[in-house]
Structures are given as structure tokens and as C-alpha cells.
Amino acid sequence: MMKKLSRHQRGFTIVELMIATLVFSVILTVVTMGVISFSNRYYKGVHASTTQNTTRNIMDTITQAIQFGEARVDPSGANDFFCAGGSVFMFDNNGVMYDGSVGQRGVYVTAKSGDACQNQALSNGRQMLGKRMRIASLSVSPVAGVDNMYRAQLVIAYGEDNVLCAPS
């Protein structure tokens, strides 16, 4: 003989289960979006800090070469290398992202060979730019009217081409 179940013993209806699943899905989506947003902000901060440290290290190296170098700074008239002290600084000033491939300069410093300031081979030197970074601008120029004083300016950007925008 079958016993008839009371209303309290029957369980959930399919509509009630669907509503519960929908509520759980919405809550799970909101939590997931929060975690993704937090992660993106964290990595943005890490990349910004790394880019600032790289910029600072490059500027320190350039200024030390100028300050403690035996020879004067020779901007060379080119926009992709200059000499300071006994070093040649070679760089890609065309906004190309440095990806670590062979033949890419990024910001490369090497000892000057001979007395002339000229482009050197990419060997026995040091790469100063990190991967996925690029030189937005790098210039070293003498200050007009002042002997042995130079103005160095450096801007480094981080990221792929599609995440960069033109400066305003």
C-alpha cells in the first residue's frame, strides 16, 4: 500500500531548484569577477613597479657614466646610440617592444672600442630593458651655455601595442 506524502515531505519542485541554481550562479559570477579584477590590479601594479625600477636603473647607469666617465658625452648626432664615459649606449628609439630576440637592442650598454663613438656589436655588453618594455623616448643632450652639464630624459612603456595609447 502506498502512503500519501504530506506537503512538507515532498521536497523541492523543479522551479525552486532552478531559482536556487540561478541565485548561486549569480553569486558565483560576482565573486569570480571580483577575483579577476583584483588579480588584474595586482599585476598592473607589479608591471608598473618593474617598469619604474628599470627606468631608474637605466637612468642611474647613464648618469653615472656621465658623472664618473673620463670622456665627455658624445650624442653622435644619431637618435639610436650615444657615448658617455667609456660606454656606448645603444637603444631602439622607434617604439618597438623588446621581446628578447637576437639582434634587438632594447637598451644595450657595452664598452666603447677605440676613441670614436660608434655603434657596436651586441656582444660583451648588458641588456638593461626588460621583456615587453619599449623606449618611448631617450635623449641625452648638452645644456646650452653650461660646460659638462647634460640633460637626460627617458620614458619607458610596458605592454603590447594594443594596450598603449598615444600620449596626450
Biotite code that builds the C-alpha atoms (Angstrom):
import biotite.structure as struc

atoms = struc.array([
    struc.Atom([0.000, 0.000, 0.000], chain_id="A", res_id=1, res_name="MET", atom_name="CA", element="C"),
    struc.Atom([1.292, 3.448, -0.947], chain_id="A", res_id=2, res_name="MET", atom_name="CA", element="C"),
    struc.Atom([1.405, 6.070, 1.678], chain_id="A", res_id=3, res_name="LYS", atom_name="CA", element="C"),
    struc.Atom([0.476, 9.555, 0.608], chain_id="A", res_id=4, res_name="LYS", atom_name="CA", element="C"),
    struc.Atom([3.209, 12.110, 1.416], chain_id="A", res_id=5, res_name="LEU", atom_name="CA", element="C"),
    struc.Atom([2.269, 15.318, 3.123], chain_id="A", res_id=6, res_name="SER", atom_name="CA", element="C"),
    struc.Atom([3.196, 18.676, 1.585], chain_id="A", res_id=7, res_name="ARG", atom_name="CA", element="C"),
    struc.Atom([6.210, 19.055, 3.921], chain_id="A", res_id=8, res_name="HIS", atom_name="CA", element="C"),
    struc.Atom([7.656, 15.679, 2.908], chain_id="A", res_id=9, res_name="GLN", atom_name="CA", element="C"),
    struc.Atom([7.550, 16.062, -0.878], chain_id="A", res_id=10, res_name="ARG", atom_name="CA", element="C"),
    struc.Atom([10.856, 18.014, -1.439], chain_id="A", res_id=11, res_name="GLY", atom_name="CA", element="C"),
    struc.Atom([11.656, 20.817, -3.870], chain_id="A", res_id=12, res_name="PHE", atom_name="CA", element="C"),
    struc.Atom([9.943, 21.482, -7.141], chain_id="A", res_id=13, res_name="THR", atom_name="CA", element="C"),
    struc.Atom([11.932, 21.921, -10.349], chain_id="A", res_id=14, res_name="ILE", atom_name="CA", element="C"),
    struc.Atom([11.141, 25.659, -10.369], chain_id="A", res_id=15, res_name="VAL", atom_name="CA", element="C"),
    struc.Atom([12.520, 26.060, -6.856], chain_id="A", res_id=16, res_name="GLU", atom_name="CA", element="C"),
    struc.Atom([15.712, 24.207, -7.853], chain_id="A", res_id=17, res_name="LEU", atom_name="CA", element="C"),
    struc.Atom([16.103, 26.386, -10.945], chain_id="A", res_id=18, res_name="MET", atom_name="CA", element="C"),
    struc.Atom([15.720, 29.575, -8.891], chain_id="A", res_id=19, res_name="ILE", atom_name="CA", element="C"),
    struc.Atom([18.269, 28.348, -6.329], chain_id="A", res_id=20, res_name="ALA", atom_name="CA", element="C"),
    struc.Atom([20.702, 27.456, -9.123], chain_id="A", res_id=21, res_name="THR", atom_name="CA", element="C"),
    struc.Atom([20.238, 30.897, -10.703], chain_id="A", res_id=22, res_name="LEU", atom_name="CA", element="C"),
    struc.Atom([20.900, 32.683, -7.401], chain_id="A", res_id=23, res_name="VAL", atom_name="CA", element="C"),
    struc.Atom([24.001, 30.553, -6.776], chain_id="A", res_id=24, res_name="PHE", atom_name="CA", element="C"),
    struc.Atom([25.249, 31.235, -10.331], chain_id="A", res_id=25, res_name="SER", atom_name="CA", element="C"),
    struc.Atom([24.839, 34.999, -9.925], chain_id="A", res_id=26, res_name="VAL", atom_name="CA", element="C"),
    struc.Atom([26.719, 34.955, -6.610], chain_id="A", res_id=27, res_name="ILE", atom_name="CA", element="C"),
    struc.Atom([29.485, 32.816, -8.106], chain_id="A", res_id=28, res_name="LEU", atom_name="CA", element="C"),
    struc.Atom([29.778, 35.167, -11.121], chain_id="A", res_id=29, res_name="THR", atom_name="CA", element="C"),
    struc.Atom([30.082, 38.239, -8.880], chain_id="A", res_id=30, res_name="VAL", atom_name="CA", element="C"),
    struc.Atom([32.791, 36.575, -6.761], chain_id="A", res_id=31, res_name="VAL", atom_name="CA", element="C"),
    struc.Atom([34.686, 35.460, -9.892], chain_id="A", res_id=32, res_name="THR", atom_name="CA", element="C"),
    struc.Atom([34.589, 38.966, -11.380], chain_id="A", res_id=33, res_name="MET", atom_name="CA", element="C"),
    struc.Atom([35.922, 40.369, -8.087], chain_id="A", res_id=34, res_name="GLY", atom_name="CA", element="C"),
    struc.Atom([38.830, 37.918, -8.069], chain_id="A", res_id=35, res_name="VAL", atom_name="CA", element="C"),
    struc.Atom([39.663, 38.685, -11.718], chain_id="A", res_id=36, res_name="ILE", atom_name="CA", element="C"),
    struc.Atom([39.521, 42.443, -11.040], chain_id="A", res_id=37, res_name="SER", atom_name="CA", element="C"),
    struc.Atom([41.786, 42.089, -8.001], chain_id="A", res_id=38, res_name="PHE", atom_name="CA", element="C"),
    struc.Atom([44.271, 39.996, -9.991], chain_id="A", res_id=39, res_name="SER", atom_name="CA", element="C"),
    struc.Atom([44.364, 42.499, -12.847], chain_id="A", res_id=40, res_name="ASN", atom_name="CA", element="C"),
    struc.Atom([45.013, 45.400, -10.475], chain_id="A", res_id=41, res_name="ARG", atom_name="CA", element="C"),
    struc.Atom([47.732, 43.427, -8.694], chain_id="A", res_id=42, res_name="TYR", atom_name="CA", element="C"),
    struc.Atom([49.592, 42.583, -11.901], chain_id="A", res_id=43, res_name="TYR", atom_name="CA", element="C"),
    struc.Atom([49.181, 46.134, -13.201], chain_id="A", res_id=44, res_name="LYS", atom_name="CA", element="C"),
    struc.Atom([50.933, 47.344, -10.041], chain_id="A", res_id=45, res_name="GLY", atom_name="CA", element="C"),
    struc.Atom([53.683, 44.738, -10.412], chain_id="A", res_id=46, res_name="VAL", atom_name="CA", element="C"),
    struc.Atom([54.342, 45.755, -14.026], chain_id="A", res_id=47, res_name="HIS", atom_name="CA", element="C"),
    struc.Atom([54.274, 49.469, -13.170], chain_id="A", res_id=48, res_name="ALA", atom_name="CA", element="C"),
    struc.Atom([56.763, 48.925, -10.351], chain_id="A", res_id=49, res_name="SER", atom_name="CA", element="C"),
    struc.Atom([59.055, 46.832, -12.565], chain_id="A", res_id=50, res_name="THR", atom_name="CA", element="C"),
    struc.Atom([58.935, 49.456, -15.311], chain_id="A", res_id=51, res_name="THR", atom_name="CA", element="C"),
    struc.Atom([59.755, 52.245, -12.836], chain_id="A", res_id=52, res_name="GLN", atom_name="CA", element="C"),
    struc.Atom([62.665, 50.251, -11.407], chain_id="A", res_id=53, res_name="ASN", atom_name="CA", element="C"),
    struc.Atom([64.006, 49.535, -14.900], chain_id="A", res_id=54, res_name="THR", atom_name="CA", element="C"),
    struc.Atom([63.747, 53.220, -15.810], chain_id="A", res_id=55, res_name="THR", atom_name="CA", element="C"),
    struc.Atom([65.520, 54.188, -12.603], chain_id="A", res_id=56, res_name="ARG", atom_name="CA", element="C"),
    struc.Atom([68.322, 51.652, -13.187], chain_id="A", res_id=57, res_name="ASN", atom_name="CA", element="C"),
    struc.Atom([68.877, 52.831, -16.768], chain_id="A", res_id=58, res_name="ILE", atom_name="CA", element="C"),
    struc.Atom([68.957, 56.488, -15.697], chain_id="A", res_id=59, res_name="MET", atom_name="CA", element="C"),
    struc.Atom([71.361, 55.664, -12.857], chain_id="A", res_id=60, res_name="ASP", atom_name="CA", element="C"),
    struc.Atom([73.690, 53.879, -15.273], chain_id="A", res_id=61, res_name="THR", atom_name="CA", element="C"),
    struc.Atom([73.577, 56.770, -17.755], chain_id="A", res_id=62, res_name="ILE", atom_name="CA", element="C"),
    struc.Atom([74.116, 59.450, -15.110], chain_id="A", res_id=63, res_name="THR", atom_name="CA", element="C"),
    struc.Atom([76.982, 57.527, -13.507], chain_id="A", res_id=64, res_name="GLN", atom_name="CA", element="C"),
    struc.Atom([78.644, 57.134, -16.905], chain_id="A", res_id=65, res_name="ALA", atom_name="CA", element="C"),
    struc.Atom([78.281, 60.878, -17.450], chain_id="A", res_id=66, res_name="ILE", atom_name="CA", element="C"),
    struc.Atom([79.338, 61.869, -13.940], chain_id="A", res_id=67, res_name="GLN", atom_name="CA", element="C"),
    struc.Atom([82.260, 59.499, -13.442], chain_id="A", res_id=68, res_name="PHE", atom_name="CA", element="C"),
    struc.Atom([83.267, 58.962, -17.060], chain_id="A", res_id=69, res_name="GLY", atom_name="CA", element="C"),
    struc.Atom([86.645, 60.060, -18.290], chain_id="A", res_id=70, res_name="GLU", atom_name="CA", element="C"),
    struc.Atom([85.393, 61.412, -21.602], chain_id="A", res_id=71, res_name="ALA", atom_name="CA", element="C"),
    struc.Atom([82.619, 63.825, -22.415], chain_id="A", res_id=72, res_name="ARG", atom_name="CA", element="C"),
    struc.Atom([79.220, 62.698, -23.639], chain_id="A", res_id=73, res_name="VAL", atom_name="CA", element="C"),
    struc.Atom([79.080, 62.311, -27.392], chain_id="A", res_id=74, res_name="ASP", atom_name="CA", element="C"),
    struc.Atom([75.454, 62.262, -28.591], chain_id="A", res_id=75, res_name="PRO", atom_name="CA", element="C"),
    struc.Atom([76.798, 61.147, -32.020], chain_id="A", res_id=76, res_name="SER", atom_name="CA", element="C"),
    struc.Atom([74.114, 63.010, -33.946], chain_id="A", res_id=77, res_name="GLY", atom_name="CA", element="C"),
    struc.Atom([72.146, 59.762, -34.245], chain_id="A", res_id=78, res_name="ALA", atom_name="CA", element="C"),
    struc.Atom([68.991, 59.006, -32.325], chain_id="A", res_id=79, res_name="ASN", atom_name="CA", element="C"),
    struc.Atom([69.780, 55.383, -31.540], chain_id="A", res_id=80, res_name="ASP", atom_name="CA", element="C"),
    struc.Atom([73.109, 55.484, -29.680], chain_id="A", res_id=81, res_name="PHE", atom_name="CA", element="C"),
    struc.Atom([75.397, 57.785, -27.708], chain_id="A", res_id=82, res_name="PHE", atom_name="CA", element="C"),
    struc.Atom([78.652, 57.504, -25.795], chain_id="A", res_id=83, res_name="CYS", atom_name="CA", element="C"),
    struc.Atom([79.219, 58.503, -22.193], chain_id="A", res_id=84, res_name="ALA", atom_name="CA", element="C"),
    struc.Atom([82.399, 57.805, -20.286], chain_id="A", res_id=85, res_name="GLY", atom_name="CA", element="C"),
    struc.Atom([83.842, 54.615, -21.700], chain_id="A", res_id=86, res_name="GLY", atom_name="CA", element="C"),
    struc.Atom([80.481, 53.141, -22.667], chain_id="A", res_id=87, res_name="SER", atom_name="CA", element="C"),
    struc.Atom([78.264, 53.068, -25.725], chain_id="A", res_id=88, res_name="VAL", atom_name="CA", element="C"),
    struc.Atom([74.521, 53.105, -25.059], chain_id="A", res_id=89, res_name="PHE", atom_name="CA", element="C"),
    struc.Atom([72.562, 51.658, -27.982], chain_id="A", res_id=90, res_name="MET", atom_name="CA", element="C"),
    struc.Atom([68.792, 51.685, -27.979], chain_id="A", res_id=91, res_name="PHE", atom_name="CA", element="C"),
    struc.Atom([65.691, 51.280, -30.124], chain_id="A", res_id=92, res_name="ASP", atom_name="CA", element="C"),
    struc.Atom([64.025, 54.676, -30.074], chain_id="A", res_id=93, res_name="ASN", atom_name="CA", element="C"),
    struc.Atom([61.281, 53.718, -32.507], chain_id="A", res_id=94, res_name="ASN", atom_name="CA", element="C"),
    struc.Atom([58.758, 52.335, -30.028], chain_id="A", res_id=95, res_name="GLY", atom_name="CA", element="C"),
    struc.Atom([59.376, 48.687, -30.869], chain_id="A", res_id=96, res_name="VAL", atom_name="CA", element="C"),
    struc.Atom([58.660, 46.344, -27.985], chain_id="A", res_id=97, res_name="MET", atom_name="CA", element="C"),
    struc.Atom([61.729, 44.457, -26.733], chain_id="A", res_id=98, res_name="TYR", atom_name="CA", element="C"),
    struc.Atom([60.961, 40.751, -26.701], chain_id="A", res_id=99, res_name="ASP", atom_name="CA", element="C"),
    struc.Atom([64.448, 39.345, -26.080], chain_id="A", res_id=100, res_name="GLY", atom_name="CA", element="C"),
    struc.Atom([65.053, 38.107, -29.602], chain_id="A", res_id=101, res_name="SER", atom_name="CA", element="C"),
    struc.Atom([68.565, 38.097, -31.043], chain_id="A", res_id=102, res_name="VAL", atom_name="CA", element="C"),
    struc.Atom([69.562, 41.352, -32.704], chain_id="A", res_id=103, res_name="GLY", atom_name="CA", element="C"),
    struc.Atom([67.123, 43.516, -30.788], chain_id="A", res_id=104, res_name="GLN", atom_name="CA", element="C"),
    struc.Atom([68.814, 46.307, -28.892], chain_id="A", res_id=105, res_name="ARG", atom_name="CA", element="C"),
    struc.Atom([66.275, 47.463, -26.337], chain_id="A", res_id=106, res_name="GLY", atom_name="CA", element="C"),
    struc.Atom([68.736, 49.465, -24.217], chain_id="A", res_id=107, res_name="VAL", atom_name="CA", element="C"),
    struc.Atom([72.137, 47.856, -24.575], chain_id="A", res_id=108, res_name="TYR", atom_name="CA", element="C"),
    struc.Atom([75.305, 49.168, -22.952], chain_id="A", res_id=109, res_name="VAL", atom_name="CA", element="C"),
    struc.Atom([78.773, 47.963, -23.845], chain_id="A", res_id=110, res_name="THR", atom_name="CA", element="C"),
    struc.Atom([82.343, 49.181, -23.519], chain_id="A", res_id=111, res_name="ALA", atom_name="CA", element="C"),
    struc.Atom([83.470, 51.609, -26.184], chain_id="A", res_id=112, res_name="LYS", atom_name="CA", element="C"),
    struc.Atom([86.086, 50.165, -28.514], chain_id="A", res_id=113, res_name="SER", atom_name="CA", element="C"),
    struc.Atom([88.581, 52.784, -29.647], chain_id="A", res_id=114, res_name="GLY", atom_name="CA", element="C"),
    struc.Atom([88.226, 56.531, -29.390], chain_id="A", res_id=115, res_name="ASP", atom_name="CA", element="C"),
    struc.Atom([85.379, 57.016, -31.844], chain_id="A", res_id=116, res_name="ALA", atom_name="CA", element="C"),
    struc.Atom([81.771, 56.945, -30.708], chain_id="A", res_id=117, res_name="CYS", atom_name="CA", element="C"),
    struc.Atom([80.083, 54.419, -32.964], chain_id="A", res_id=118, res_name="GLN", atom_name="CA", element="C"),
    struc.Atom([77.528, 51.642, -32.911], chain_id="A", res_id=119, res_name="ASN", atom_name="CA", element="C"),
    struc.Atom([78.974, 48.427, -31.502], chain_id="A", res_id=120, res_name="GLN", atom_name="CA", element="C"),
    struc.Atom([78.134, 44.781, -31.976], chain_id="A", res_id=121, res_name="ALA", atom_name="CA", element="C"),
    struc.Atom([75.644, 43.370, -29.470], chain_id="A", res_id=122, res_name="LEU", atom_name="CA", element="C"),
    struc.Atom([78.176, 41.274, -27.589], chain_id="A", res_id=123, res_name="SER", atom_name="CA", element="C"),
    struc.Atom([80.005, 41.515, -24.279], chain_id="A", res_id=124, res_name="ASN", atom_name="CA", element="C"),
    struc.Atom([77.520, 44.083, -23.055], chain_id="A", res_id=125, res_name="GLY", atom_name="CA", element="C"),
    struc.Atom([74.437, 44.230, -20.906], chain_id="A", res_id=126, res_name="ARG", atom_name="CA", element="C"),
    struc.Atom([70.771, 44.452, -21.828], chain_id="A", res_id=127, res_name="GLN", atom_name="CA", element="C"),
    struc.Atom([69.009, 46.845, -19.490], chain_id="A", res_id=128, res_name="MET", atom_name="CA", element="C"),
    struc.Atom([65.455, 46.744, -20.805], chain_id="A", res_id=129, res_name="LEU", atom_name="CA", element="C"),
    struc.Atom([63.021, 44.069, -19.636], chain_id="A", res_id=130, res_name="GLY", atom_name="CA", element="C"),
    struc.Atom([60.877, 41.974, -21.933], chain_id="A", res_id=131, res_name="LYS", atom_name="CA", element="C"),
    struc.Atom([57.632, 43.579, -23.164], chain_id="A", res_id=132, res_name="ARG", atom_name="CA", element="C"),
    struc.Atom([59.092, 47.045, -22.482], chain_id="A", res_id=133, res_name="MET", atom_name="CA", element="C"),
    struc.Atom([59.862, 49.694, -25.055], chain_id="A", res_id=134, res_name="ARG", atom_name="CA", element="C"),
    struc.Atom([61.596, 53.043, -25.213], chain_id="A", res_id=135, res_name="ILE", atom_name="CA", element="C"),
    struc.Atom([59.064, 55.793, -25.763], chain_id="A", res_id=136, res_name="ALA", atom_name="CA", element="C"),
    struc.Atom([61.866, 58.355, -25.755], chain_id="A", res_id=137, res_name="SER", atom_name="CA", element="C"),
    struc.Atom([65.504, 58.537, -24.706], chain_id="A", res_id=138, res_name="LEU", atom_name="CA", element="C"),
    struc.Atom([67.683, 61.566, -25.229], chain_id="A", res_id=139, res_name="SER", atom_name="CA", element="C"),
    struc.Atom([70.900, 62.928, -23.799], chain_id="A", res_id=140, res_name="VAL", atom_name="CA", element="C"),
    struc.Atom([71.815, 66.447, -24.820], chain_id="A", res_id=141, res_name="SER", atom_name="CA", element="C"),
    struc.Atom([74.193, 69.119, -23.538], chain_id="A", res_id=142, res_name="PRO", atom_name="CA", element="C"),
    struc.Atom([72.716, 72.034, -21.623], chain_id="A", res_id=143, res_name="VAL", atom_name="CA", element="C"),
    struc.Atom([73.231, 75.206, -23.650], chain_id="A", res_id=144, res_name="ALA", atom_name="CA", element="C"),
    struc.Atom([75.788, 77.586, -22.203], chain_id="A", res_id=145, res_name="GLY", atom_name="CA", element="C"),
    struc.Atom([76.972, 75.256, -19.423], chain_id="A", res_id=146, res_name="VAL", atom_name="CA", element="C"),
    struc.Atom([80.108, 73.137, -19.778], chain_id="A", res_id=147, res_name="ASP", atom_name="CA", element="C"),
    struc.Atom([79.921, 69.459, -18.825], chain_id="A", res_id=148, res_name="ASN", atom_name="CA", element="C"),
    struc.Atom([76.221, 69.518, -17.997], chain_id="A", res_id=149, res_name="MET", atom_name="CA", element="C"),
    struc.Atom([73.733, 67.301, -19.797], chain_id="A", res_id=150, res_name="TYR", atom_name="CA", element="C"),
    struc.Atom([70.003, 66.751, -19.819], chain_id="A", res_id=151, res_name="ARG", atom_name="CA", element="C"),
    struc.Atom([68.951, 63.099, -19.871], chain_id="A", res_id=152, res_name="ALA", atom_name="CA", element="C"),
    struc.Atom([65.330, 62.153, -20.489], chain_id="A", res_id=153, res_name="GLN", atom_name="CA", element="C"),
    struc.Atom([63.919, 58.645, -20.570], chain_id="A", res_id=154, res_name="LEU", atom_name="CA", element="C"),
    struc.Atom([60.377, 57.325, -20.950], chain_id="A", res_id=155, res_name="VAL", atom_name="CA", element="C"),
    struc.Atom([59.715, 53.575, -20.913], chain_id="A", res_id=156, res_name="ILE", atom_name="CA", element="C"),
    struc.Atom([56.364, 51.952, -21.683], chain_id="A", res_id=157, res_name="ALA", atom_name="CA", element="C"),
    struc.Atom([55.271, 48.418, -20.848], chain_id="A", res_id=158, res_name="TYR", atom_name="CA", element="C"),
    struc.Atom([52.846, 46.224, -22.754], chain_id="A", res_id=159, res_name="GLY", atom_name="CA", element="C"),
    struc.Atom([51.638, 45.084, -26.119], chain_id="A", res_id=160, res_name="GLU", atom_name="CA", element="C"),
    struc.Atom([50.856, 47.520, -28.949], chain_id="A", res_id=161, res_name="ASP", atom_name="CA", element="C"),
    struc.Atom([47.094, 47.198, -28.467], chain_id="A", res_id=162, res_name="ASN", atom_name="CA", element="C"),
    struc.Atom([47.186, 48.388, -24.825], chain_id="A", res_id=163, res_name="VAL", atom_name="CA", element="C"),
    struc.Atom([49.208, 51.520, -25.465], chain_id="A", res_id=164, res_name="LEU", atom_name="CA", element="C"),
    struc.Atom([47.694, 54.816, -26.441], chain_id="A", res_id=165, res_name="CYS", atom_name="CA", element="C"),
    struc.Atom([49.197, 57.962, -27.862], chain_id="A", res_id=166, res_name="ALA", atom_name="CA", element="C"),
    struc.Atom([50.331, 60.465, -25.225], chain_id="A", res_id=167, res_name="PRO", atom_name="CA", element="C"),
    struc.Atom([48.006, 63.412, -24.832], chain_id="A", res_id=168, res_name="SER", atom_name="CA", element="C"),
])
